[in-house]
């Protein structure tokens, strides 16, 4: 839980969308945070926390926090 909260706090630095997440089978997507706006340092930390940039959907996503 701590890693997820830290990741969400990083995302909050880049926006506060009304509907920030989309969850589908085994995937959690963070919506309306533009990957190109996120610093390289934060992208590296997000990767350590289980999030990566989805090239096909231009958003951050995680298999770690998706539905089981």
N, C-alpha and C positions, 0 to 999 in steps of 0.2 A: 504494500500500500504506500509506503514511504517513497518508493521510486516513482510511482504514478503521480503522487502529489507534487514531487519535485519537478517532474516533466510538465505538469499543468501550470506550475508557477513560471516556468520558462516560457511556455506558450503565452501566458498572460502578458508578458512584457511586449508582445507583438500584436496584441489585440484582445478584445473582449466580446467576441461574437455572441449573439443571443442563443444560437443553436450550434455549439462548438463541436459536437461529435456526431459521428455516424458509425454504427456498429452493425456489421454483418457477420456471417459465419467465420469465426476465428480472426476477424480483422476489426481493429478500432481505427477510425479515420478522424483526424483533427481537421476540421473544415475552417475556411476563411482566414487561415494564417498562411501568408504567402511564403513559401520556402526561400525565395530569393531575398526576402527581408530579414531573415534570421541569420545572425552572425555565425561565422565558421566555428567559433568556440562553443556556441550554444548547440549547433548541429552535432558537433562531436559529443557533447554531454548527452544530448537527446539520444544519440546512437547507443551510448553506454546504458541508457535507461530503457532501451527497447524500442525507440522510434526511429524511423528512417523516412526519407523523401520518396514518395511514390512518383516515379517519372511519368507513368501513364495517366495519373489523376491530379498531378500538381498539388499534392497535399502531403501531410505527414501521416504515417500509418504505423501500426504495430500489430504483430501477431501475438505478442506477449500478453496484451490486455484485451484481446478480442474475446468473444463469447466462447464458452467451452462446449 
